[in-house]
Amino acid sequence: MELTTAYHEAGHAIVACMIPLDIVKITIIPTEDSLGGCEVDLEPYFFKNLSTMHQATMDLVKFHLAGEIAELKFLNDNGISVSSTTTAADDHRRVVHYINTFAENGEPIDRESLCGETARLISSPEIWPMVQKLAAELYRVKTLEESALRQALDPITASIEWAAVPAV
């Protein structure tokens, strides 16, 4: 289960890098509430994007969808039977909250479209190897934060030609 969680959290982290969100910590150490986490500091991102709050929220939805999508790709690629539940219950609650909030304000967010975009991104030949590398490192060390997080992410994200990557 730890390796599956590592892929889940790596999916969140790679999409967070692309948005870009400031990642504070990634862990696969379980707590009472979750099997792991990718903690991001949203304040700088939202402060910078106040005029485009709808787009910023769509980016955040993609961030939350990315964990489950990476998890499912890992399971499917390895022939592991995928149950109807994943480790993404908290992510689902957040996505529903964001979608409902914008729908109430007359600005609908198309979850299926965002899910498809995020799945294409995670599965792309440019991005999936980055998810794999980060998941392997996270599985090895269990938690990445501060300088260890930067040391793990910098070579991974620097190895990509961002112009060839589908937009987040």
Secondary structure, 3 states (H helix, E strand, C coil): CHHHHHHHHHHHHHHHHHCCCEEEEEECCCCCCCCCEEEEECHHHHHHCHHHHHHHHHHHHHHHHHHHHHHHHHHHHCCCCCCCCCCCHHHHHHHHHHHHHHHHCCCCCCHHHHHHHHHHHHHCCCCHHHHHHHHHHHHHHCEEEHHHHHHHHHHHHHCCCHHHCCCC
